[in-house]
């Protein structure tokens, strides 16, 4: 049902009239120093793609690259335990995995989820006047750059780490109660990069209200200091041709909109008639930073207008 013909968050294979499998895989190198937290973040990030497709993750397999001769095996144990805690929180069963000796530490998951074939969500199907809801604030890439530079406080490090380790489970469960037209999760391509993937081939455009985009306050501070990851510049270079910024949008805000996220939130495209109730439900279930950030507009140029 969903394969290699166009970019999406996961693959979907129809098994029967009432069952489809969602399959995804994701792993990366450490982005935090604490191995237990790294395991949690990597697991949450991998599980997120199933949530973005509207499905429920059911099984997972570990993927590990570990420098056995250069690192204490206890580090790997803590990473696996961190991942396992997040897997259990998601109600997922760990059924195996594979490890290789590698010069660079890597960890992640291969995840399989279930969904009814008629309920699969993709990045496509934008409808005129649909609202766009983002469930997590932006800025983790910039803050992680500040952490590497030794400029972030212990509290900022902890808060950002917890945000990245937060599952998109609640957001995914909440949106199943509504008629959602499209969905994706915001990760390495940044908000504008992932929005661009939704726009391509849609014959629609998007209007983004930058002042409404939830943003970690420390990201504004560090971004204004020039602590912007290389990935943000790559994202901008790739998708700048599709974006149109109002002169009122500051350079640091532009950087944040292209900032690569790790285990970011869901971007939900829903009918405007349902927006108020969906947003209220997300807030009531603890996702208090969820916000309407823009809308779909009837413009066949397939651009993203940011004001």
Buried (B, 14 or more C-beta within 10 A) or exposed (E): BBEEEEBBBBBBBBEEEEEBBBBBBBBBEBBBEBBBBBBBBBBBBBBBBBBBBBBBBBBBBBBBBBBEEEEEEEBBEBBBEBBBBBBEBBEBEBEEBEBEEEEEBBBBBBBBBBBEBEEBBBBBBBBEEBBBBBBBBBBBBBBBBBBEEEBBEEEBBEBBBEBBBBBBBBBBEBBEEBEBBBBBBBBBBBBBBBBBBBBBEBEBBBBBBBEEBBBBEBBBBBBBEEBBBEBBEBBBEBBBEBBBBEEEBBEBBBBBBBBBBBBBBBBBBBBBEBBEEBBEBBEEEEBEBBBBBBBBBEBEEBBBBBB
